[in-house]
Amino acid sequence: MSSEIQISSFSFTAINNAVDIFSDLPPRDKIGMAKTYQSAFGGPPWYERFVCGKCGNFLKLPFCTSCLLAAPGEAYPSGWLINKYFTEMLSAFTPGMLAIARQPDQVIGFTTGGFISLDKLVAEKYSSQEPDRILNSITEYFSITPEVSVFYDNETCIRPDLQEKGLGSELSQIRIDRTVSLGAVAICGRTINRPWLKVKKRQLLTLGFSFAVLVPAGDLFQVDGNPRYFYLAQKEY
């Protein structure tokens, strides 16, 4: 990556610590994170630019074909991201980490994640589907218990014009290094992005983790025919 890109990373041990780290960021960083989040999820492959106020579906265009509702709301309003979501994003997974990339003083990407038990993760992230079935599918496939503590790769957002240029890999490696320093022996995440899975696999295998991928039974979420994968890396001894 260009030497002009600077990355700051933080670790936090508890909810109040996570909240303080975000609160102490300068306003330009908070606004930059919001713009990066909006642009990243507003582009391919998600196209989450609008949200239907009736059915809650995310939309590429300002019209819901399911509800025949025009002029839906903005998918991720800046005020909501800054004042609510980002704080919840960090505090939901502790201990955890946050890394922010700037060029030169403008946020162009960030990544975050933290610890949670597997059963609580599934209950939170798959609440609109069949969480019990999904949890059983994951525990059986990976031969782990529902109570196991995992580090969840929560969010990685990069400005679209800088995607596929190495920044994602760099942020991923920083997150993995922080994760290992926090004592993680199991790392997991969800994605519909197959190239991203290859990056994660290469990086984690290099550090002595196993790596496997599953589309859990009961998770029917897809984007343009691409299923959502659940990956799990476990430290091998």
Summary of the structure (lengths in Angstrom):
residues: 237
radius of gyration: 17.7
end to end distance: 33.1
largest distance: 55.8
contacts: 742
relative contact order: 0.15
helix: 38%
strand: 28%
